[in-house]
Amino acid sequence: DSASSAPSSSAPQTTYKLLVLDARTTSVVSPLLSMNDLRRCGVTLALTLDADRQPVPDAPAVYFVEPTRHSIERIAKDAAAGLYDEMHLNFCAPLPRALLEELAAALVKADAVDRVAGCFDQYLSFAALEPTCFSLLDADAYVRLNEPGAADEDVEAVVAGVADALVGVLATAGVVPLIRAPPGGAAEMVARELDARLRDHLSARGGKSLFADAPSAALSQPLLAIFDRNAEPAVAVQHFWAYKPLVHDLLGLSLNKVTLAAEGGDAQGQAGGKQGKKSYQLDTQDAFWVANEASPFPKVAEEVEAALGKYKADVAAVNKSESDPTDVSGKSATTHLTSALNSLPELQERKRVIDKHTNIATALLGAIKGRSLDAFCSAEEEMYTKGVDFKAVGAMLGAASRGSRGDKTRLAIMAMLVAENMSADDAAMLEAKLKESDIDPAALRYARALRAAAERAAGKGVGASAGGAGGGMSGSDLLGSAPNLLDWADKMTSQGIASITQGMKSLLGGGHKPAVARALEQLLDSKPEVEGYITLDPRAPRGATTPAPAAGRAFREAITFLVGGGSLHEQLSVKEVGARLQPPRGVVYGATELLSGEGFVEQLAKLGAKAGNPAH
């Protein structure tokens, strides 16, 4: 109930309330607000939309849900049942007019209109994982965008959904950016759809309120660079040594939280027997995480040891503190005791953080040793520096003691995508080695289709290697027993894959920096290498062609967005670009979803299976 017992009328009063969330909005809220944070905002209970909830007539209920028919029906049911006297309805994305009318009709029928105190579109259909990273939580977007045989309207619906969510991101940031994207493919489709939606908001009566705080000066306009996952699929399957990508890949980091098995469980968080699990929050409140997220794992282990050593030394210093024996008044003893008590909370917090990262590092080490991941990381790195040694790759794929099924699939896909020259025998060997280990080669077959599409688009002919003359493979040889993959390759060529993959060879090799990071560095300073990118300014008059930024124009802030799924390695790379440039630039990284290597392989496998069997 209301806080009617406040000590004085001048003190701020808190209205205690209930918060009702669905699955998606729980993912939006959880990285930002803990239950303690919600309580400080006056939320006494956080409940799920589909749970059996008891009536609480005296407390207002704040709904924050998706704008779906299911949500509307449940809200109307709650109102009819009189669960709450006051209902504040908030939708994470704009509620369609048709659903609004359905809700109104249901409330009128139940004589419950008075229970609804307000209805608002919040434009918050994304998860802000940290100040410089966000996810649209759009699972399997890559599959839906690239599915063989997908109807145009289905692809357009995915693009429209991504554009709508990006409007919410930009409205939250209060900016109307200059949009750049490579021509062709999903990146350009999203860029143009987003441009149209922003124009609609800016021109609609009252629509400017969404972007009321957006700076009008051209020099203050940030850059939004949109890329397609197909421009560099290899980075999404590669194994990396950096702490943050490792935790994501091996321990399932999700929404800034990782769950580990208690003693006796495995490194994937699966507890053995009756052992429990322990969850840890990894976000910007954790100074150790922020300082070491991009560090290679061996360095992180050293830092954990160093932090533990410093903690022990500080504890010992506190314990050894002695009062002045000549102080007969006892003030010295009191001072030392007060100092020790004051330092206790800080020492306890440091110990909690050290224990957390010790447990995480131990779990990572177990996975690395058990799967020989150091060998996979090294082999994949050497593919860039020394080229692909198919004999060595075949030996690793055939070694029963090295790697999980997913690790081997990823190594084979890396070889398929990165190799300068690949013969028909090389391609057949990769698939055969996977089959020998009883691994479904569907993901590898789809990677072959990606390679084939890129080569055909580049005018080399199917079977020609990415690096030079062909190895003599025909289209049917390359695509094995799934001839309709060739149709998919033709389709991708017609959609403009040439434009988004023509620079893949030069961007993949040298420096090991993801192509997205390299392109962003060029875009931030408007270099000639990116003159061919499309340029869209939603603030420009309709019908007017927006010229590319003048050569050398520097952007102070940028948002990098990956259509089809992003990688935490990419996120760290673009963050490093912004910090390294002079002057430093503010760079935000976002994606339809953040994918681990295993997660992207699963999507490739779905596409490979569907391409190989059109009936599905």
ZAMARGU-4260 file (C-alpha; in steps of 0.2 Angstrom, whole numbers, plus 5000, padded with zeros to 4 digits):
<rodrens>
0) 5000/5000/5000 | 5005/5018/4999 | 5018/5025/5011 | 5006/5035/5021 | 5017/5033/5037
5) 5030/5045/5031 | 5038/5054/5045 | 5034/5071/5039 | 5024/5079/5024 | 5041/5087/5018
10) 5049/5070/5015 | 5047/5062/4998 | 5033/5049/4998 | 5035/5033/4989 | 5021/5024/4981
15) 5024/5005/4982 | 5019/4996/4967 | 5020/4979/4957 | 5029/4977/4941 | 5023/4964/4928
20) 5035/4958/4915 | 5035/4946/4901 | 5050/4935/4895 | 5056/4949/4883 | 5055/4964/4895
25) 5063/4953/4909 | 5078/4952/4897 | 5077/4971/4894 | 5076/4975/4913 | 5088/4962/4921
30) 5104/4969/4915 | 5100/4986/4921 | 5091/4984/4938 | 5093/4972/4951 | 5079/4968/4963
35) 5086/4979/4976 | 5087/4993/4963 | 5068/4990/4959 | 5064/4991/4978 | 5072/5008/4979
40) 5060/5013/4965 | 5046/5007/4976 | 5043/4990/4967 | 5039/4978/4981 | 5035/4963/4969
45) 5041/4959/4951 | 5029/4946/4943 | 5028/4937/4926 | 5014/4941/4915 | 5009/4922/4913
50) 5010/4918/4931 | 4995/4914/4942 | 4994/4931/4951 | 4984/4935/4967 | 4973/4951/4968
55) 4982/4965/4976 | 4969/4979/4975 | 4978/4992/4985 | 4994/4993/4975 | 4995/5000/4957
60) 5002/4988/4945 | 5015/4994/4931 | 5015/4982/4916 | 5030/4982/4904 | 5027/4970/4891
65) 5028/4966/4872 | 5014/4973/4861 | 5007/4956/4856 | 4989/4949/4856 | 4994/4937/4870
70) 4999/4952/4881 | 4983/4961/4877 | 4972/4946/4881 | 4981/4944/4897 | 4980/4962/4902
75) 4961/4962/4898 | 4959/4946/4909 | 4968/4954/4923 | 4957/4970/4922 | 4941/4959/4921
80) 4946/4949/4936 | 4950/4965/4946 | 4968/4960/4951 | 4973/4978/4953 | 4963/4994/4955
85) 4976/5004/4945 | 4985/4997/4929 | 4999/5007/4921 | 5002/4999/4904 | 5019/5001/4896
90) 5024/4992/4879 | 5042/4990/4875 | 5038/4994/4856 | 5023/5004/4848 | 5006/4995/4851
95) 4998/4993/4834 | 4982/5002/4832 | 4972/4986/4829 | 4978/4978/4846 | 4974/4995/4855
100) 4956/4994/4848 | 4955/4976/4854 | 4961/4980/4871 | 4949/4995/4872 | 4934/4983/4867
105) 4939/4970/4879 | 4940/4983/4893 | 4923/4990/4889 | 4915/4973/4888 | 4922/4969/4906
110) 4917/4986/4912 | 4935/4988/4918 | 4941/5004/4908 | 4943/5014/4924 | 4956/5002/4930
115) 4968/5007/4916 | 4977/5023/4922 | 4988/5025/4906 | 4995/5017/4891 | 5012/5021/4884
120) 5024/5016/4870 | 5041/5015/4878 | 5053/5011/4863 | 5063/5000/4874 | 5064/4984/4864
125) 5082/4981/4867 | 5094/4976/4880 | 5107/4989/4885 | 5121/4977/4892 | 5133/4991/4895
130) 5135/5010/4890 | 5144/5004/4874 | 5135/4988/4870 | 5117/4983/4866 | 5107/4968/4859
135) 5090/4969/4850 | 5087/4951/4857 | 5082/4945/4840 | 5085/4927/4841 | 5089/4918/4824
140) 5088/4934/4814 | 5102/4927/4803 | 5092/4911/4799 | 5077/4921/4795 | 5086/4933/4784
145) 5096/4920/4774 | 5084/4905/4774 | 5083/4897/4757 | 5066/4899/4749 | 5061/4913/4761
150) 5047/4924/4754 | 5051/4942/4751 | 5038/4947/4763 | 5046/4937/4777 | 5063/4944/4774
155) 5055/4962/4773 | 5046/4958/4790 | 5063/4954/4798 | 5071/4970/4791 | 5056/4980/4797
160) 5057/4973/4815 | 5076/4977/4816 | 5073/4995/4809 | 5059/4998/4822 | 5070/4992/4836
165) 5084/5003/4831 | 5072/5018/4831 | 5070/5014/4849 | 5089/5013/4852 | 5091/5030/4843
170) 5076/5038/4852 | 5084/5032/4869 | 5100/5040/4864 | 5092/5055/4858 | 5101/5056/4841
175) 5097/5056/4823 | 5113/5049/4815 | 5120/5049/4798 | 5118/5031/4791 | 5132/5022/4781
180) 5131/5005/4775 | 5140/4994/4762 | 5129/4992/4746 | 5119/4976/4744 | 5113/4963/4756
185) 5104/4965/4773 | 5114/4980/4779 | 5108/4991/4765 | 5090/4985/4767 | 5090/4989/4786
190) 5098/5006/4783 | 5085/5011/4770 | 5071/5005/4781 | 5078/5014/4796 | 5080/5030/4786
195) 5062/5029/4780 | 5056/5026/4798 | 5066/5040/4805 | 5059/5052/4792 | 5041/5047/4797
200) 5045/5051/4815 | 5053/5067/4811 | 5039/5073/4799 | 5024/5067/4809 | 5014/5079/4819
205) 5021/5078/4837 | 5033/5064/4831 | 5048/5076/4834 | 5046/5073/4853 | 5055/5056/4851
210) 5070/5065/4846 | 5068/5082/4855 | 5086/5081/4862 | 5094/5076/4846 | 5108/5090/4841
215) 5104/5099/4825 | 5122/5104/4821 | 5129/5093/4807 | 5146/5092/4817 | 5137/5085/4832
220) 5128/5071/4821 | 5134/5054/4826 | 5138/5040/4813 | 5128/5024/4812 | 5137/5011/4803
225) 5127/4995/4798 | 5135/4979/4793 | 5129/4962/4787 | 5135/4946/4796 | 5138/4938/4779
230) 5152/4951/4776 | 5164/4941/4788 | 5156/4925/4795 | 5173/4918/4800 | 5174/4930/4815
235) 5158/4923/4822 | 5165/4905/4823 | 5183/4908/4828 | 5190/4904/4845 | 5197/4918/4855
240) 5208/4920/4870 | 5201/4937/4877 | 5193/4935/4893 | 5175/4942/4889 | 5173/4932/4873
245) 5180/4916/4882 | 5167/4918/4896 | 5153/4920/4883 | 5159/4906/4872 | 5163/4893/4886
250) 5152/4898/4901 | 5137/4905/4892 | 5137/4923/4897 | 5120/4930/4894 | 5113/4947/4899
255) 5128/4951/4909 | 5126/4935/4920 | 5136/4919/4920 | 5131/4903/4929 | 5144/4890/4935
260) 5141/4873/4943 | 5146/4871/4961 | 5160/4859/4965 | 5158/4843/4956 | 5149/4851/4940
265) 5157/4854/4923 | 5163/4870/4915 | 5147/4873/4906 | 5137/4875/4922 | 5130/4858/4923
270) 5130/4853/4941 | 5134/4834/4944 | 5122/4825/4955 | 5113/4836/4968 | 5126/4850/4967
275) 5119/4867/4964 | 5124/4882/4954 | 5131/4899/4957 | 5127/4914/4946 | 5138/4930/4945
280) 5135/4947/4938 | 5148/4953/4925 | 5145/4972/4921 | 5152/4989/4922 | 5150/4989/4941
285) 5164/4975/4942 | 5180/4985/4940 | 5191/4969/4938 | 5179/4964/4923 | 5180/4981/4915
290) 5199/4981/4917 | 5202/4964/4910 | 5188/4960/4898 | 5200/4961/4883 | 5215/4953/4891
295) 5221/4936/4885 | 5216/4922/4898 | 5234/4919/4904 | 5235/4938/4909 | 5219/4937/4918
300) 5224/4922/4928 | 5240/4933/4933 | 5229/4948/4938 | 5218/4937/4949 | 5233/4931/4958
305) 5240/4948/4959 | 5223/4955/4966 | 5223/4940/4979 | 5241/4944/4984 | 5237/4962/4987
310) 5221/4958/4997 | 5230/4946/5008 | 5244/4960/5011 | 5231/4973/5015 | 5222/4961/5027
315) 5238/4957/5036 | 5242/4976/5037 | 5225/4978/5046 | 5228/4964/5058 | 5245/4970/5062
320) 5240/4987/5067 | 5244/4991/5085 | 5239/5005/5096 | 5252/5017/5104 | 5258/5008/5120
325) 5261/5026/5128 | 5244/5032/5125 | 5236/5030/5142 | 5220/5038/5136 | 5215/5024/5124
330) 5212/5036/5109 | 5226/5027/5099 | 5217/5010/5101 | 5200/5018/5097 | 5208/5026/5081
335) 5215/5009/5075 | 5199/5000/5078 | 5189/5013/5069 | 5201/5012/5054 | 5199/4993/5054
340) 5180/4993/5054 | 5180/5006/5041 | 5191/4996/5029 | 5181/4980/5032 | 5167/4983/5019
345) 5180/4987/5006 | 5190/4972/5009 | 5175/4961/5009 | 5169/4968/4992 | 5187/4965/4985
350) 5187/4947/4992 | 5169/4944/4984 | 5176/4950/4967 | 5192/4940/4968 | 5182/4924/4973
355) 5170/4927/4958 | 5184/4929/4945 | 5194/4914/4953 | 5179/4903/4951 | 5176/4909/4933
360) 5195/4907/4929 | 5195/4889/4936 | 5180/4885/4926 | 5188/4892/4910 | 5204/4883/4913
365) 5195/4866/4915 | 5186/4869/4898 | 5202/4874/4890 | 5212/4859/4896 | 5198/4847/4893
370) 5195/4852/4875 | 5213/4858/4870 | 5206/4875/4866 | 5224/4882/4865 | 5227/4871/4850
375) 5212/4877/4841 | 5215/4895/4845 | 5233/4894/4838 | 5228/4884/4823 | 5215/4897/4818
380) 5226/4911/4821 | 5239/4903/4810 | 5226/4902/4796 | 5228/4921/4794 | 5247/4922/4796
385) 5253/4906/4787 | 5238/4901/4777 | 5227/4885/4779 | 5237/4869/4781 | 5223/4856/4777
390) 5234/4842/4782 | 5236/4849/4799 | 5218/4853/4800 | 5213/4836/4795 | 5224/4829/4809
395) 5216/4840/4822 | 5198/4835/4816 | 5203/4817/4817 | 5210/4818/4835 | 5198/4810/4847
400) 5206/4818/4862 | 5205/4836/4855 | 5190/4847/4856 | 5171/4845/4857 | 5160/4842/4842
405) 5157/4860/4841 | 5176/4865/4842 | 5179/4853/4827 | 5165/4860/4817 | 5171/4878/4820
410) 5189/4873/4815 | 5183/4866/4799 | 5172/4881/4795 | 5186/4892/4798 | 5197/4883/4786
415) 5183/4883/4773 | 5180/4902/4774 | 5198/4908/4777 | 5208/4897/4765 | 5216/4906/4750
420) 5216/4891/4739 | 5205/4876/4742 | 5203/4861/4731 | 5189/4849/4729 | 5199/4836/4739
425) 5202/4848/4753 | 5183/4852/4754 | 5178/4834/4754 | 5191/4830/4767 | 5184/4842/4779
430) 5167/4835/4778 | 5173/4817/4778 | 5183/4821/4795 | 5167/4828/4803 | 5157/4813/4798
435) 5171/4801/4805 | 5168/4810/4822 | 5149/4807/4819 | 5146/4826/4817 | 5133/4833/4806
440) 5141/4842/4792 | 5126/4854/4788 | 5134/4869/4795 | 5150/4866/4785 | 5140/4863/4769
445) 5132/4880/4772 | 5149/4888/4774 | 5153/4880/4757 | 5138/4889/4750 | 5144/4906/4758
450) 5161/4903/4750 | 5154/4898/4733 | 5142/4913/4733 | 5157/4925/4737 | 5168/4917/4723
455) 5154/4917/4710 | 5150/4935/4714 | 5168/4940/4712 | 5168/4932/4695 | 5180/4918/4698
460) 5168/4904/4694 | 5163/4891/4707 | 5178/4881/4713 | 5190/4895/4711 | 5199/4899/4727
465) 5197/4915/4736 | 5215/4919/4733 | 5218/4914/4715 | 5215/4901/4701 | 5203/4888/4704
470) 5205/4870/4709 | 5194/4863/4696 | 5178/4860/4706 | 5162/4861/4697 | 5146/4868/4705
475) 5139/4851/4709 | 5156/4845/4716 | 5157/4860/4728 | 5140/4859/4734 | 5140/4840/4736
480) 5123/4832/4738 | 5113/4848/4740 | 5111/4855/4723 | 5099/4868/4728 | 5112/4877/4738
485) 5118/4882/4721 | 5101/4891/4718 | 5104/4899/4735 | 5121/4905/4730 | 5114/4913/4714
490) 5100/4921/4724 | 5113/4929/4736 | 5123/4935/4721 | 5108/4944/4714 | 5105/4952/4731
495) 5122/4960/4731 | 5133/4948/4741 | 5147/4954/4729 | 5147/4971/4737 | 5148/4965/4755
500) 5161/4951/4752 | 5173/4958/4739 | 5184/4965/4752 | 5184/4950/4763 | 5201/4943/4758
505) 5210/4959/4762 | 5201/4963/4778 | 5202/4945/4785 | 5221/4944/4783 | 5234/4954/4792
510) 5233/4961/4810 | 5219/4949/4814 | 5207/4964/4816 | 5189/4960/4812 | 5183/4968/4795
515) 5170/4978/4805 | 5183/4987/4815 | 5194/4991/4800 | 5179/4998/4791 | 5173/5008/4806
520) 5191/5016/4807 | 5189/5021/4789 | 5171/5028/4791 | 5175/5038/4807 | 5188/5048/4797
525) 5178/5047/4781 | 5193/5039/4771 | 5192/5036/4752 | 5191/5017/4755 | 5173/5018/4760
530) 5167/5031/4747 | 5156/5017/4740 | 5146/5015/4755 | 5128/5022/4754 | 5125/5037/4764
535) 5108/5042/4771 | 5103/5057/4782 | 5085/5056/4789 | 5085/5075/4792 | 5088/5079/4773
540) 5073/5084/4762 | 5064/5069/4755 | 5070/5064/4738 | 5087/5073/4740 | 5102/5062/4738
545) 5114/5063/4753 | 5132/5065/4747 | 5146/5055/4756 | 5154/5065/4770 | 5168/5076/4764
550) 5185/5067/4764 | 5193/5068/4781 | 5177/5073/4791 | 5179/5065/4808 | 5165/5059/4818
555) 5166/5061/4837 | 5153/5047/4840 | 5148/5031/4831 | 5136/5017/4833 | 5141/5000/4824
560) 5127/4988/4821 | 5128/4970/4815 | 5113/4963/4806 | 5112/4944/4808 | 5121/4943/4825
565) 5137/4951/4833 | 5152/4945/4842 | 5160/4950/4858 | 5177/4950/4850 | 5170/4962/4837
570) 5163/4973/4851 | 5180/4974/4860 | 5189/4977/4843 | 5178/4992/4839 | 5179/4999/4856
575) 5198/4998/4854 | 5197/5008/4838 | 5187/5022/4847 | 5200/5023/4861 | 5215/5022/4850
580) 5211/5036/4838 | 5216/5054/4841 | 5205/5062/4847 | 5197/5047/4855 | 5179/5043/4849
585) 5164/5037/4858 | 5159/5020/4850 | 5144/5009/4853 | 5142/4992/4847 | 5125/4983/4844
590) 5118/4968/4835 | 5102/4959/4832 | 5109/4947/4845 | 5126/4943/4852 | 5131/4926/4846
595) 5144/4914/4853 | 5154/4903/4841 | 5143/4888/4846 | 5127/4899/4843 | 5132/4904/4826
600) 5136/4887/4821 | 5119/4881/4826 | 5111/4894/4815 | 5123/4889/4800 | 5117/4871/4803
605) 5099/4876/4802 | 5102/4884/4786 | 5112/4870/4779 | 5099/4857/4784 | 5085/4868/4776
610) 5095/4871/4760 | 5098/4852/4759 | 5080/4848/4761 | 5069/4861/4753 | 5053/4852/4760
615) 5058/4859/4777
</rodrens>
